[in-house]
Amino acid sequence: MAAAALREQLNALLSSMFASGLVDEQFQQLQMLQDDGGTPGFVAEVVTLFCDDADRVISELAALLEQPVVDFDKVDAYVHQLKGSSASVGAQKVKFTCMQFRQLCQDKNRDGCIMALAVVRNEFYDLRTKFQTMLQLEQQIQAQQ
């Protein structure tokens, strides 16, 4: 596929990510840092680190919520960490879901936390799939230049 067509596909994907609220202006800031003479692959590195970390945190949260006695302070700390990393990469839907999740932790609502974890997981998986597609398109574009 020609580089122009790949670029068009990439732009359409990014536009849909913004339009659906998956990402916000913070993600745009990351892209601008790279585009303004920054390190090539900067966004790819940040996105990859975020995805690896979020995957780990979601697994930790699942394990904590399966315990007979839930340590809501620990759960809240992990959710706070995920909220912060989501905000730093512009993962808007994940960040907003974490805000709701934290309230459920503070209320010590186990069932609510389990449901919130399912929503966070779904939002994250959706975002990760889009990020992976974005990175693949960027690699294909680079390969043709």
PyMOL commands that set and color helices and strands:
alter all, ss='L'
color gray80, all
select helices_A, chain A and resi 3-19+25-35+42-66+72-89+92-106+110-143
alter helices_A, ss='H'
color red, helices_A
deselect
rebuild
show_as cartoon
